[in-house]
Amino acid sequence: MALSRPFVDYCIWGWDNLPRKVLMYYTNFLSSPEGYFHTVICNAKAFSNTTVNNDLHFILWDNPPKQHPRRLTLSHMQWMLNSNAPFARKFHQNSRVLDKVDTDLLSRGKEMFTPGGWCVGSGENGTDPCSVVGTPTVLRPGPGAKSPASSVLPTQVGKKSELIKAAMIPSILPCSEVKELATGTELLFK
């Protein structure tokens, strides 16, 4: 989720008291942080038309849904890949499906860091490409960034950009380019 500066100001100052009422309502819920901003933005008249439902998560629910989603296993791997979602949940700790994601999708070997733009090692013969570190502040998309970018960027719709629709953009592009993409929207992550 990405929030615009005007909406965050509204949540802090709450000139019509809605953000505070929702906060008080959610104090008695088990998973309140997961729904707070969604509830406020959908019920605030000034911001309800600024949302885009582009969930970037692969989540498998029971039918009828229970309190928590199903735990993903290796048998769900192809469904996850076919969804093109860059995120997924929930997994058992130390699940074999997480190992498969590490090796097949992230090119991460056992006991290695996930390679990023700062890794300048060769990675040949199973060596860790992050054993040689370049500039740690480099922001360069890896091979996995192409799929999320193509599924997120088309959701930007005209002047409805009070809410930054492309939650993945900061990890794909430098902030100066993000600002241009957002067509004048004041970003929270300047």
CORDA-V597217 format. One record per backbone hydrogen bond with DSSP energy under -1.0 kcal/mol. NH is the residue of the N-H (numbers start at 1). CO is the residue of the C=O. Records with the same first field share a line. If there is no record, write none. Layout:
# CORDA-V597217
NH=CO + CO
This chain:
# CORDA-V597217
5=186
8=4
9=5
10=6
11=7
12=8
13=9
14=10
17=14
21=17
22=18
23=19
24=20
25=21
26=22
29=26
35=32
36=32
39=35
40=36
41=37
42=38
43=39
44=40
47=44
48=44
50=47
54=52
58=87
70=60
72=90
76=73
77=74
80=76
81=77
82=78
83=79
84=81
87=56
89=58
95=92
99=95
100=96
101=97
102=98
103=99
104=100
105=101
106=101
108=102
112=109
119=116
120=132
121=129
127=124
131=128
134=118
138=135
145=142
149=145
150=146
151=147
152=148
153=149
155=152
156=153
160=157
161=159
167=165
169=166
171=168
172=169
173=169
178=174
179=175
180=176
181=177
182=178
183=180
185=182
